[in-house]
Amino acid sequence: MVGADVLQEFNRLRTLSKVFSNAAHDINNALQVIGGNAELLALRTELGPAELRRVQAITSQTGRAAIALDRLWTYSRPGDSGRRIVDLAGLVDVAAALRSYAMGRAEITVAVESLGVCRASADRALILQIYLNLLMNCEDVLAGRPGASVRVLLERQGGECVVTFLDNGPGFSDAARARLADGAALPPLDAKMSGLGLWVATRIAEAHGGRLEIASPPDGGATVSLRLPAA
């Protein structure tokens, strides 16, 4: 039974996603004004080298902020659904960029390796949701571990595209694997919702004709592999 506190949190997140859309437009408009004025200042011939460097820094950082905001807005906005041919590697880059600040603060390194072209007929927003869930789960288990790292490997295996997340954390327990395999019931919801993230990722994969596989290799760590029919 899902508790009232969990439902309240879900409602808060739903409300936040709707409010964020309006806020994102306002912030983006402000960034365009700042960036446009910085570009005009850069054309001023009387600026010295130091002032010009500051103006260029404003232009560069404004562009970075606009790109980050656009990624977040694209993911959070409703209605961007429907299957199309999706570049799975490109979506990994988007997910990694959305979590780069948190990963950096946690001193977790992320490496993405693509072995060939990986494309699938999929709902872009839902696949991105899988990636974000898996990355945030890695953050949860790797927090505070020295030398924490995540490797994302994309490859084509026969008729499937395989996206594997490998971390050097403690690995999965037998109980966790059993709960994930039990598709009839929701997993226990802990404070960080990591169990729910895996459960949702599994259901999304199945809806795309694919599957999610988890394992704890003998040499340590954990792997989660998303397998989707290749386009």
Sequence and secondary structure as in RCSB ss.txt:
>XXXX:A:sequence
MVGADVLQEFNRLRTLSKVFSNAAHDINNALQVIGGNAELLALRTELGPAELRRVQAITSQTGRAAIALDRLWTY
SRPGDSGRRIVDLAGLVDVAAALRSYAMGRAEITVAVESLGVCRASADRALILQIYLNLLMNCEDVLAGRPGASV
RVLLERQGGECVVTFLDNGPGFSDAARARLADGAALPPLDAKMSGLGLWVATRIAEAHGGRLEIASPPDGGATVS
LRLPAA
>XXXX:A:secstr
   HHHHHHHHHHHHHHHHHHHHHHHHHHHHHHHHHHHHHHHT TT  HHHHHHHHHHHHHHHHHHHHHHHHHHH
HSTT   EEEEEHHHHHHHHHHHTHHHHHHTT EEEEEEES  EEEEEHHHHHHHHHHHHHHHHHHHTT TT EE
EEEEEEETTEEEEEEEE S    HHHHHHHH TTS     TT HHHHHHHHHHHHHHTT EEEEE  TTSSEEEE
EEEEB 
